[in-house]
Amino acid sequence: EFRRVLFRSAYDVSGLYNCCFITPYLAAHPTGGAVLVFPGGGYNHLSNDSLSKGSNNDGDQKEASSITPWFNEAGISVFVVNYRTTSVEKTLDYHQLLSDATRAMRYIRSRAKEFYVDENKIGALGYSAGGHLAAMLATAYEWEVDDPDYIKDDIDELSAKSNAGVFSYAVLSFMNGSTHAGTRRVFTGDDASLYEKYSPEKLVNADTSPCFCWCEENDKTVPSASTYDFELALEQAGVKYESHVFTDQGASLHGIGVAQEYEQAKQWPTLATAFLKEIGF
């Protein structure tokens, strides 16, 4: 059984990199497809962590391993990524977050054969703030990140681009009226000059990976406008995508994970799996 696979090549004295690990859930009959899962938590904590510090993967799994039955049954392996948040590094911002996300993707790509994964069939799924991080891998994925605690190695020569994106009630825009202020605040330090630079909907181009998006129309935390704006950008760029906005009798809860208690939204794991299969996963 694989547990706590560290994806860093160096450790700083405070041990923060011990919070940077991946938990694999490998398909019994792999097709080569794989998806990295980034839990939500507003970049303040990880929703799958029992300690709310990002130091384990033993908490509520609704935004982490809960998608595994659908993907594994289809031959797609799942890798839950524990990345740094402000609960373990108070001064964290886009430097560390992008560093963790790109490193996780490159690390799995570097060990693709060991995990029975095709290095050209690795997607990224993210919930809420984790969706923002996953979207950065689908759009502007080759960031040169100035993470002061990180020492590069050969793995960093590999591509950090995801081959598909799956975004669950994700923060896909940093623009006013379409964002989650807390997620934007941590990532950018509330520097308004960075909002557009790190807003996925502004980064979409013809090279963006195929995307599957879904949200609840009345989400009270991340406006559905975030998904609508991203969908429009994909449409205009000619990127293959599928998008679903569910109403569920006015449901406004956020963080509903695989959403099996919601009559409409509970379809999304099946729909997302079919989308990934359609594009060759």
C-alpha positions as CSV (number, residue, x, y, z in Angstrom):
1,E,0.0,0.0,0.0
2,F,1.3,3.4,-1.0
3,R,0.9,6.1,1.7
4,R,2.5,9.6,2.1
5,V,4.7,9.6,-1.0
6,L,6.8,12.8,-0.5
7,F,7.1,14.7,-3.8
8,R,9.8,17.1,-2.6
9,S,13.5,16.6,-3.2
10,A,14.6,18.9,-0.3
11,Y,13.4,19.6,3.2
12,D,13.8,22.9,5.0
13,V,14.6,23.0,8.7
14,S,11.0,23.6,9.9
15,G,9.9,20.3,8.2
16,L,7.2,22.0,6.1
17,Y,7.8,19.7,3.2
18,N,6.4,16.9,5.3
19,C,3.1,18.4,4.4
20,C,3.8,18.0,0.7
21,F,2.9,14.4,-0.1
22,I,0.7,12.4,-2.4
23,T,-1.6,9.5,-1.5
24,P,-2.1,7.1,-4.5
25,Y,-5.2,5.1,-5.1
26,L,-4.2,2.9,-8.0
27,A,-6.8,1.3,-10.4
28,A,-6.9,-2.5,-10.3
29,H,-7.0,-2.6,-14.1
30,P,-5.2,0.6,-15.2
31,T,-5.7,2.2,-18.6
32,G,-2.8,4.5,-18.0
33,G,-5.1,7.4,-17.1
34,A,-4.5,9.3,-13.8
35,V,-5.9,12.3,-12.0
36,L,-4.2,14.4,-9.3
37,V,-6.8,15.6,-6.8
38,F,-6.3,18.9,-5.1
39,P,-8.7,19.3,-2.1
40,G,-10.2,22.7,-1.2
41,G,-10.0,24.8,1.9
42,G,-9.5,28.4,0.7
43,Y,-5.7,27.9,0.9
44,N,-6.1,28.1,4.7
45,H,-6.3,24.4,5.3
46,L,-7.0,21.2,3.4
47,S,-10.6,19.8,3.5
48,N,-9.3,16.2,3.7
49,D,-7.1,16.8,6.8
50,S,-8.3,15.8,10.3
51,L,-5.9,18.3,11.8
52,S,-6.8,21.2,9.4
53,K,-3.1,21.7,8.9
54,G,-2.4,19.7,5.7
55,S,-0.2,17.3,7.6
56,N,-2.3,14.1,7.0
57,N,-4.8,12.7,4.6
58,D,-7.1,11.2,7.3
59,G,-10.0,13.6,7.5
60,D,-13.2,14.0,5.6
61,Q,-12.5,12.6,2.1
62,K,-15.4,14.2,0.3
63,E,-13.0,16.5,-1.6
64,A,-10.2,13.9,-1.9
65,S,-10.4,10.1,-2.2
66,S,-14.2,10.0,-2.5
67,I,-14.0,10.2,-6.3
68,T,-11.8,7.1,-6.4
69,P,-14.6,4.4,-7.0
70,W,-15.7,6.1,-10.2
71,F,-12.3,6.7,-11.6
72,N,-10.7,3.4,-10.5
73,E,-13.6,1.4,-11.9
74,A,-12.8,3.1,-15.3
75,G,-9.1,2.2,-15.0
76,I,-8.1,5.7,-13.9
77,S,-5.8,6.0,-10.9
78,V,-6.2,8.7,-8.3
79,F,-3.5,10.7,-6.5
80,V,-4.6,12.9,-3.7
81,V,-2.2,15.9,-3.3
82,N,-1.5,17.4,0.1
83,Y,-0.1,20.8,-0.5
84,R,0.9,23.7,1.8
85,T,-1.6,26.1,3.2
86,T,-1.5,29.0,5.7
87,S,-2.2,26.6,8.5
88,V,1.4,25.3,8.2
89,E,3.1,28.3,6.5
90,K,1.7,31.7,7.5
91,T,3.4,33.7,4.8
92,L,2.4,31.4,2.0
93,D,1.3,32.8,-1.3
94,Y,1.4,32.0,-5.0
95,H,5.2,31.2,-4.8
96,Q,4.7,28.1,-2.6
97,L,1.3,27.1,-4.0
98,L,2.4,27.0,-7.6
99,S,5.6,25.4,-6.6
100,D,3.7,22.6,-4.8
101,A,1.2,22.1,-7.7
102,T,3.8,22.0,-10.5
103,R,6.1,19.8,-8.5
104,A,3.3,17.3,-7.7
105,M,2.4,17.0,-11.4
106,R,6.1,16.6,-12.5
107,Y,6.7,14.0,-9.7
108,I,3.9,11.7,-10.8
109,R,5.0,12.1,-14.4
110,S,8.5,11.1,-13.4
111,R,7.2,7.9,-11.8
112,A,4.6,7.2,-14.4
113,K,5.9,3.7,-15.2
114,E,6.1,2.7,-11.5
115,F,2.4,3.7,-11.1
116,Y,1.2,2.2,-14.4
117,V,0.4,5.6,-15.7
118,D,0.8,7.1,-19.2
119,E,2.7,10.3,-18.8
120,N,0.4,11.9,-21.4
121,K,-2.8,11.0,-19.6
122,I,-2.5,12.8,-16.3
123,G,-5.3,15.1,-15.4
124,A,-5.9,17.5,-12.4
125,L,-9.1,17.7,-10.4
126,G,-9.7,20.4,-7.9
127,Y,-12.4,21.5,-5.5
128,S,-12.9,25.2,-4.7
129,A,-9.5,26.7,-4.0
130,G,-7.9,23.4,-5.1
131,G,-9.8,23.9,-8.4
132,H,-7.9,27.1,-8.8
133,L,-4.6,25.3,-8.4
134,A,-5.7,22.6,-10.8
135,A,-6.8,25.2,-13.3
136,M,-3.3,26.7,-13.2
137,L,-2.0,23.4,-14.4
138,A,-4.4,23.3,-17.3
139,T,-3.8,26.9,-18.5
140,A,-0.5,28.6,-17.5
141,Y,1.4,25.6,-16.2
142,E,5.0,26.4,-16.9
143,W,5.5,29.0,-14.2
144,E,9.0,29.8,-13.2
145,V,8.3,29.9,-9.5
146,D,10.6,31.6,-7.0
147,D,10.0,29.4,-4.0
148,P,12.9,30.3,-1.6
149,D,12.8,26.9,0.2
150,Y,13.0,24.7,-2.9
151,I,16.0,23.2,-4.6
152,K,15.4,22.0,-8.2
153,D,16.4,18.7,-9.5
154,D,16.0,16.7,-12.8
155,I,12.3,16.2,-12.3
156,D,11.7,19.9,-12.7
157,E,12.7,19.5,-16.4
158,L,9.4,17.6,-17.0
159,S,6.2,19.3,-18.1
160,A,3.8,20.4,-15.4
161,K,0.9,20.6,-17.8
162,S,-2.2,18.5,-17.0
163,N,-3.7,16.6,-19.9
164,A,-7.2,17.4,-18.6
165,G,-8.8,19.5,-16.0
166,V,-11.8,18.6,-13.8
167,F,-13.1,21.6,-11.8
168,S,-15.6,21.2,-9.0
169,Y,-17.3,24.5,-7.8
170,A,-13.8,25.9,-8.4
171,V,-12.4,29.4,-8.1
172,L,-11.7,29.9,-11.8
173,S,-11.6,33.7,-11.7
174,F,-10.0,36.3,-9.5
175,M,-12.0,39.1,-11.0
176,N,-14.5,41.0,-8.8
177,G,-18.0,39.5,-8.7
178,S,-16.8,36.0,-9.9
179,T,-14.3,35.0,-7.2
180,H,-13.9,33.9,-3.6
181,A,-12.2,36.7,-1.8
182,G,-10.4,34.5,0.8
183,T,-8.8,32.3,-1.8
184,R,-7.7,35.3,-3.8
185,R,-6.4,37.0,-0.7
186,V,-4.0,34.2,0.2
187,F,-2.8,33.5,-3.3
188,T,-2.1,37.1,-4.3
189,G,-1.6,38.8,-0.9
190,D,-4.5,41.1,-2.0
191,D,-2.2,42.7,-4.6
192,A,-4.7,43.8,-7.2
193,S,-2.0,43.9,-9.9
194,L,-1.9,40.1,-9.6
195,Y,-5.6,39.4,-10.0
196,E,-5.6,39.0,-13.8
197,K,-2.2,37.4,-14.0
198,Y,-3.4,34.5,-11.8
199,S,-7.0,34.3,-12.9
200,P,-7.5,31.1,-14.9
201,E,-10.3,32.5,-17.0
202,K,-7.8,35.1,-18.3
203,L,-5.2,32.5,-19.0
204,V,-7.2,30.2,-21.3
205,N,-5.9,29.9,-24.8
206,A,-5.9,27.4,-27.6
207,D,-3.3,25.3,-25.8
208,T,-5.4,24.8,-22.7
209,S,-6.2,21.2,-21.8
210,P,-9.7,19.8,-22.2
211,C,-11.8,20.8,-19.2
212,F,-14.8,19.5,-17.3
213,C,-16.5,22.0,-15.0
214,W,-19.5,21.9,-12.7
215,C,-21.0,23.9,-9.8
216,E,-24.3,24.7,-8.1
217,E,-26.1,27.7,-9.5
218,N,-26.7,29.2,-6.1
219,D,-23.3,28.3,-4.4
220,K,-23.1,30.8,-1.5
221,T,-19.3,30.7,-1.3
222,V,-17.9,30.6,-4.8
223,P,-20.2,32.3,-7.3
224,S,-21.4,30.2,-10.2
225,A,-20.2,33.2,-12.3
226,S,-16.7,31.8,-11.8
227,T,-17.6,28.7,-13.8
228,Y,-19.6,30.6,-16.4
229,D,-16.7,33.0,-17.0
230,F,-14.3,30.2,-17.4
231,E,-16.7,28.3,-19.7
232,L,-17.0,31.4,-22.0
233,A,-13.2,31.7,-22.2
234,L,-12.9,28.0,-23.2
235,E,-15.6,28.5,-25.8
236,Q,-13.9,31.5,-27.3
237,A,-10.5,29.7,-27.4
238,G,-11.9,26.7,-29.1
239,V,-10.9,24.3,-26.2
240,K,-12.8,21.1,-25.8
241,Y,-14.9,21.3,-22.6
242,E,-18.1,20.1,-20.8
243,S,-19.8,22.3,-18.2
244,H,-22.7,21.7,-15.9
245,V,-24.5,24.1,-13.6
246,F,-27.0,22.4,-11.3
247,T,-29.9,24.0,-9.5
248,D,-31.0,21.3,-7.1
249,Q,-34.0,23.2,-5.8
250,G,-32.0,26.3,-4.9
251,A,-29.3,24.4,-3.0
252,S,-26.6,26.9,-1.9
253,L,-24.2,24.8,0.1
254,H,-20.5,24.8,-0.9
255,G,-18.0,21.9,-0.5
256,I,-20.4,19.1,-1.4
257,G,-17.8,16.8,-2.8
258,V,-19.2,14.0,-4.9
259,A,-22.6,15.3,-4.0
260,Q,-24.5,12.0,-3.8
261,E,-27.2,13.6,-1.6
262,Y,-28.1,16.0,-4.4
263,E,-30.5,14.8,-7.1
264,Q,-28.8,16.7,-10.0
265,A,-25.2,17.2,-8.9
266,K,-24.8,13.6,-8.0
267,Q,-24.4,12.9,-11.7
268,W,-21.1,14.7,-12.0
269,P,-18.7,11.9,-11.1
270,T,-20.3,9.7,-13.8
271,L,-20.3,12.6,-16.3
272,A,-16.7,13.5,-15.5
273,T,-15.5,9.9,-15.8
274,A,-17.2,9.6,-19.2
275,F,-15.6,12.9,-20.3
276,L,-12.1,11.6,-19.4
277,K,-12.8,8.3,-21.2
278,E,-13.9,10.2,-24.3
279,I,-10.6,12.1,-24.4
280,G,-8.6,8.8,-24.1
281,F,-8.0,8.3,-20.4
